[in-house]
Amino acid sequence: MQHIVSKTLRKDKDERYQTVKSLLVDLKSLKQRLEFEIELERSAPASERAGMEEFRIPASSGRSGEAKTSPPEGSTLSTRPASSVEYLISGIKQHKRGAALALAVLLLAIGIGYWVLIHRSSSVTTIQSIAVLPFENQNHDPDTDYLSDGLTENIINNLTQLPSLRVIPRSSVFHYKGRETDSMTAGRELGVRAVLTGRIMQRGDNLVVSAELVDIRDNKQLWGEQYSRKVSDALVLQQEISRQISERLRLKLTGEEQKLLNKGGTNDAEAYQFYMKGRYYWNKRGASGSLQKAIDQFQQAAQKDPNYALAYVGLADSYGLLEEYTGDQGIETLQKARAFAERALQIDNSLGEAHSALALAYEALWLWDDAEREYRLSISFNPNYPTAHHWHGEYLLWMGRDDEGLAELKRAQELDPLSLVINMWLAETYFRKGDTDAAIKQSNKVLELERDFPRSHRLLGIVYLRQGRYEEAIAELQKGTDLSGRASGSLADLGYAYGVWGQPTEAVAIIKELEQKYARHETHAWDIAAVYSGLGDRDQAFAWLEKDFRAHSTSLPAITIGNSFDSLRNDPRYADLLRRMGLRS
């Protein structure tokens, strides 16, 4: 009986009875055993039964009653208090007839009770999806945004390392920053079971942080806490919040999974502060000077803790995108991106973000096989990292593997449903595959998320241009150019459209504007080549593309999917250019 009760109450559900039938089998065996012992006693001679009674210790007569008989001389009577289970077993041994009858009556009751217990326990399900909404900066001071944004992002990154948990990435949840959206609405829109919200206030060197975790299914608070810490303790704070969230979500973490909550991280509070500022600037990389500020902060983080793997990932990410956002071309920049990614992997070879950063560096260096290997490693180590799927999807499109690229981009969108960039890559891929209706529909979805997103207007303009709807095309492309602040890519598409439509004066004016940007290292040569392609001037188009080839531009391989270069693809110079980059035509 003691074995049965103990097994029924085990903490680990896998060690309990898995079915009521198994419990009943053991109970019936016990009942049969007791009945046999009763029959055995009844058939024993009177002298033996008297001997049995002489050494039996009866139950006490009351709460403080004494035993009526003493143990045999020389024996020891334990004074340790009996447990509830032991008391039950003692009673069964003393009253076997009654126990046998009671067991017969209680079999059904215990079975039903156990069934209820099992089903009640199974209803407490593990929550497998979560969104961490941007923590509200109650100081309303842009200079402390890095704290609220950084705390949010690092909790997201920590939880993303757990393979059993789907975590909505930063780019989707930051769609809600500064918006009056309740957690229930956000949770439903993002398709998650739980939502974490929080507020942060800095008072001098002190931080006051409050956080609340809500189950979206029944609008029930799973956990809430308020913390008062020093600013220097922000590192410990984000680790503590991550750990407590995993506990409240009922995630059973192994020792190795506990370590994942700070994977690639640091124990140096000052290094962590520098890293948070670096990521803050990196996420604002479209603003002038932001990437260089990010590099400065990541460098200081690495100097404070030379084994801070994520600091080196930040440096690799920054140098890998430097040309795209600043026009700063040069093989030296790309070699730095590669070196920093390799340093991160020396510290932690299982860090998915580091493999993605190295893949991007290899891609920029036109080392295509190495890039694909690193993308696959990144995804194998962190299957829920949307950036890896996104960048790998782009790579596959450049390789001409459109179906594979589309599948990767769809996976990236599943993981990061509100990312404007990923959604636009999907729209552009639909257009590339000839599905203009899907391209228009996807572009309009992005505009529903962000009505002033320039890239959506650019693609709509190119689609209309392909359909011969020239005035509508120019209107959309002009709107995209204005919204982008006359960014080079938008200007190139507008100039290309003017050329195709037969408006050379407007196209040449845009060429002059782009040439001035090129002289200031603010654009790529291929943007100017695109306008010449629209004008039908192939010689000038290839002359400018050759400039990018000599500079080893990271963007040049994108001509394989660029709509502006369709008219050049049957020219032998196009196939030769791709061959020299190691690409197939």
N, C-alpha and C positions, 0 to 999 in steps of 0.2 A: 504493500500500500504506500509505503514511504517513497519507493521508486516511482510509482505512478503519479503521486502528487507532485514530486520534484520535477518529473519530466513535463508535467502539464504547465508548471509555472516558470519554465526556463525563460530567460530574457531573450535569447536568440531564437527567433521563431522557427529557424531551420532545425533546431534541436527538440522542438515540441512535437507532439503528435500531429501528423499532417492531415489525418482524417478522423472523424468520430468513430468510424469502424475500428481503427487501430486501438483507440482508447477502450472501446467496449470489449474487444478481445482480451485485453489485459485485465479488465475488471471482472469479466466472467471467469478467467483463469483463477483470479484471487478468490472469487466466490466459491468455486469448486474446491480449492485448497482448504478453505475454512470449513466447508461442509465435511470434507474428509477428516480433518482434525477433530471436529465435533464427534463424528462417528467413532473415531479411534478412541477418544476419551471415554465415550459411553460404553465401549466394549472392553475397557481395561478393568482389571480386578479392583475391588474397593480399597485394598491396601495401597495400591499404586496411586489411586486418585487422591487418597488422604495425604500421601507424600507430596503430591503436586500442590495441594492446598497449603501444606505447612510452610512452603517457601514462597508463596505468592504474596506480593505486597499490594494490598488493596488501595483503591483510590481514597483520598482524604475525605473526611466527612463534611468538610466545609472549607471556606476561604483560608482559615488558619488551622485547620484540623491536623492532628498528629496521626501518624500511621499506627494502626492497632497492634502490629506485630513488629518485632525487631528482626534484623537480618541474622543469619546464623553467626555464631561466635567466630571471630577471625576474619569475617568478610567486611567489605567496605561499602557503604551506601553513598552514592554520589549525591552531593548537595547542589549540583549545577541545575539551574531552573530548566525545566523541560520546554522545548519549543512547541508551537501549536501542532505541528506535524507529529512530533514525538508523542505528545499527549494523546493525539488521535490513535496512533499505532498502539500505545499502551492500553488504551481502552478496548481496542479490537481484540488484543491478545487475552484480556481478562474476561471478555464477554463474547466469545466466539459465536454463540447461538444468535445473540441479538445482532451481531455484526453481519452475519450471513444473511439474516432477514432484511437488515437495513440496506445492505448492498443490493439485494434483489429489488428493493423498492426504489433505491436511489440511482440505479443504473440509467434509467431514462432521464431523470432530472439532471444528472451530471452530464450526460451526453448532450442534452439540449443546451445546458449552460455553457459547455465547452464550445458548441457550435456558434453560440452568440458571441463568445469571446473572440474566436477566430475571425468571424466576419466583421466584428467591430474593429479588430486590429488591421484587417486587410483594407478597411475603408479609409484608414489613415495613409493615403498614398503619398509617394515621393513627388514633390513638385519638380518638374524637369525643364521649365522654361521661365526666364526672368528678364525684365527690363529695368535697368538702373537709370531713372530719369535724372537730368542735370540737377545737381544740388543748387539750391537757390542762394545766391550771394546777397545776404541781407544788408551788407554794407553799401551795396549799389556803387561800389568803387571799382572801375576797370582795372586798377592796379592790383587788386586782390582776386580778380577773376581766375588767375592761374591756380589759386587754391581750391576754389569750388569746382572748376573744370577739371583740375588735376586729380582731385579726390574721386570725382565721378569716373574719370577715365581709368584710373588705376584699379578701382574696385571692379570695373568691367573687365579689364585685362586679367586680373587675378581669377575671377570666376570663369572666364573663357577657357582657362587652362584645364578645367574639370571636364573630362570627356562625357560625363553623364548629364551635363547641364547645357541647355541651349540659352545663350546669352545674346540679347540684341546688341549689335555693335554701336560704337559711339556715333557714327554718322547718321544713324536712324534716330537714336534717342535725342540727339542734340537738335533735331527738328522741333522739339518741344521747348527748347530753351527760351525763356522770356514770354511764353504763351500761357494763357489762363486755361490750362487743361487739367482736369482731375485725373487721378491715377486709374480709375476704373475705365474711363474713355480711352486713355492712352494704352492701357493693357489690352483692351479689345481690339483697338486699331493695329497693335503690334502682334497680336495673336499669342500672348503669353499668359501663363497662369498666375505669376506673381509680379508685383511692381515695388521697387524700392524708391522712395522719395526722401529728400533731405534738405536741410537748411544749414547754412554756415555763417558765422559772424566772427569777425576778428576784432578783438579789443586789445590794442597794444600787442604784447607778445602772447596773448591768450586766444585760443580758439574755442568757440562754443558750437558744437555740431549736434544736431538732432536728426534722427533717421527713423523711418517707419517702413515696415514691410507688410504688404497687404496681399491677401489671397483674392484674386479677381473673381473667382468662381462664386464666392458667397460674400464678398465685400467684408471679409474678416481680417482684423489685424493679427498677423502672425508674430510680430515682434516690434518693439519700439524702444528707443534708448536715446538718452542725451549724454553727451560727453563734454567735459571741460578739460582741455589740454593746452600745452604750450604749442606754438607754431612749429617748433622744432620736433614735436612728437607726431607730426602729420603722418609720417611713415608707419609708426606703430598703430596709429588710429585706423588707417585704411586696411591694414592687415587684420586688426581686431574685428572691424565691421565685416570684412569678407568671411572670416571664420564663423562669426555668429550667424551670418546669413546662411551659410552652408548647413549649420546645425538646425536652424529653423525650417529650412527646406527639407529637412530629414534626409539629407544626403549622407550615406555611410561612407566616410572617407578613410582610405587606408593611410598608413604612414607616408607613403610616397605621394598620395594625392594631397595630403596636408602640406607637403613641401611645395607642391605646384602653386599654392596660393601666393607664393612669393617667388615664382620661377623667374630667373634672370634678374632678380632684384638686388637690393642692397640693404645693409643694416646701418648704413651711415645716413643720419638724418639730414645733414647738409647736402650730401650728394643727391638725396631724394628731392630736396627743394629745387636744386638746379635742374634735375631731370623733369620735374613737373613744369617748370618755366619753359624748358626746351620744347616739350610737347605742346604747350600752349601756343608758342610762336609757330611751331611746325604746322599746326592745324589752321593757322591763319596765313599760310604760305603764299596766298594770292596777293597779300598786301606787300607793298614795297618794303624791302629790308627785313622782312620777317624770317626768311630762311637763314640769313646770316646771323640774326639774333638767336635762332634755334641752335645753330652750330656752336655759337659761343657758350650757350648754357650747357649743351651736351658735353662740350669739352671740359668745362669746369666740373661737371658731375663725374666724368671719367678720371679727372685728376684727383678728386677727393677719394674716389674708390676705384682703383685700377682694375678691379674684378667685377665691375658693374656692367654686366652683359648688355642690358637694355640701353645703357648710355651709348655704347658703340653701335647698337642697332639704330638709334636716333641719328647718330652721325652718318651712318651709311645711307639711311633714308634721305637725309638732307642733301648730301652730295650727289646722290643718285637722281634727284629731281631738280638740281640747281640749274641745269641748262633749260629745262622746260619752263621754269618760272622766271628766270633772270636773263636767259640768253647767253649765259656764261659758258662758252664752249671750251673744250680742251680735254685731251686724254688724261691729263694729270688729275682732273676732278673725278673722273670715272675710276681711276686707279685708287684714289682715296676711298671712294665708296666701297670698292672691293676689299681693300685692306681692313677697313673698320668692320665690315660684315664678317670677315674671316677671324678677326680678333674676338668678336662676340661668340663665334662658334668654338674657338679654342677654350673659352670659359664654360660654355654649355652647348654641346653639340646637338642637343635635343630641343633647342629653342626654335619653334616654328617661325617666329618673326625674323630671326637672324637668317634662316635659309631663304625666306622671301626677299630680304634685302640683298643677299648675295646673288639670287637669281636675277633681280633687277639690274644689278651691276654687270653681271655677265651679258644680259640682254643688251645693255647700253654699249658694251664692248664688242658686240656682234659674235659672242661665243654661244651659239644657239643651243648646242647639245648640253653644255654645262648649265645653261639657264633652265632648260626643261628638267634636268635632273634635280636641281635645287628647288624648283617649284613643287615637284612631286614629293620631295623630302619634307618641305614645309607643310604640305597638306597632310602627309602621313603623321607628322608630329602634332599638328593642331588642325584637325578636320573642320573645325568651326571658325577658322580665321577667314573672314570674307575677302580681305585684301589679297590673300594668296590665290583664291579662286578668280578674283577679278583680274589680277595681273596675268595669271596663267591663261585666262580666256583671251586677253589681248594678244599675248604671245602666239597662241594657236591661230588666231585670225591672221596675224602677220605671216605665219607659216602656210597659210592657205587651207588650214584644216577648220573650215567654217562650222561644221556640225559639232565638232568637239569644243570649239570656242564658244558656241552658243550654249552648249550644255553647262560649261563652267560659269558663264555669266549668269545663267538662270540659277545655278546653285549659289552664287554670290548674292543674288537678289533675294533668295529665300532666307539667307542668313542676315542680310542687311536690307530689309524691304523698303526703307525710305531714303536710301542713298541716291542722291540726284545723279551723281556721276555713273554709278552702276546701271541705273535705270536708263540713262541716255545711251550707254554702250549697248544695251539691249536693243533700243530703238534703232541705232545706227546699224547694228548687225542684221536686223530684220530688213532694213532698206538694202543693205549689201546683198542679201539673199533674194531680193526682188519682191519682197512682200511689203508693198508701199502702204497698204491699209493697216497692217500691224505696226509699221513704223510711225504712222500718223497717230494711231491710237495710243501707242506707248509714249510718244512725245507729249500728247495732251495730258496723259496721266502725270507726267513730271510737272507740267504747268499747273496742275491742280495742287501739287505739293508746294511749288514755288513759281508763282505766275511770272516773275521777272527773271527766270533762269535763262541766260543768253543762249546757251547751247541748244535748248529746245527750239527756239525761234530759228537758229541757224539750220537745224536739220529740216524743219518744216519748209524753210526757204529752198533748200536743195531738192526736196521732194517735189515741190511745186515747179521748180525749174525743169526737172526731169519730165514732168507732165505737160510742159509747155505753157504753164500758167505764170507768165513772166512778171506781170505787175504784182501779183500776189507774192511771188517769190522775192522780188526786190523789197516789198514792204516788210516781210518777215525778216529778211537778212539785214535790212536797215535797222529794224528794231533790235535785233540781236547785237548789232555793232554798237548802237547807242547804249544799251544796257551794260555792255562789257567795258564801257569807257574807251571804245575804239581799240580793243585788243587786237593783236596781229592776226590770230586765227579768224576772227570775225571779219576783219577787213579783207583778208584773203578770199574768203567765201563770197563776200559782196563784190569784190573786183572780178572774180571768176564769173559770177552771174552776169555782171554788166558785159563782159566779153562775149559770153555765149549768146546773150540777147542782141548783140550787135550795137553796143553803146561804147565804142572805143575811148571816147573822150573821158568818160567817168572812170573807165578801167585804168587808163594811164595815170589819171590823177591819184588813184589809190596806189599804183606802183610807186609813184614818187614819194608818197607818204611812208610806204613800207621801206623804201630804200633809206630814208632818213632814220627810221627805227633800226635798220640793219647796221648802219654806221655807228649807232649808239649801243650795239649789242643787245637790242631789245626784241629781235625777231630772228627767225631762221630764213635761210635763203629759199627754202622750199615754199614759203608763203608767197614770195615774189614769183617763183616758178609757177605756182598755181594760177596766178592771174594771167601770165603769159600763155599758159595752157588754154585758158578760156578764150583768149584772143586768137588762138590758133598759131601762135609763134613758137614752134617746137624748138628751134635752135636756141632761142633765149631761155626757154624753159629748161632745157638740158644744161645750158651753161650755168644757170643758177643752182640746179641740183648738184652739179659737179662741185660747186663751192662747198656745199654741205658735206659732200663725200670727203673732200680733202680735210675738212674740219672734224671729221668723224662725228657728225651730229647724231645725237641719240634719237632724234625724231625722224630722221630720213627713212628708216625702214617702214614707216607708216604710209609711204606712198603706195604700198601694196594694197591698202584698203581705202586710200583717199579718193573720194569721188571726183576731185578736180583733175585727176591724172588719167581718167579713162581714155582720153584721146591719144595718150602717149603709149599705151600698152602694146600696140602693134608695131612700134618703132624698134629696130634692133638695138638702139642705144639704151632703151629701157631694160631689155633682157640682160644686156651687158652690165648695167649698173647693179641690178639685183645679184648677178653672178659674183661681182666683186665684193658685195656685202655678205656673200654666203647664203643668199636666198634663192629660191626657185621662182621662175616667172610663171 
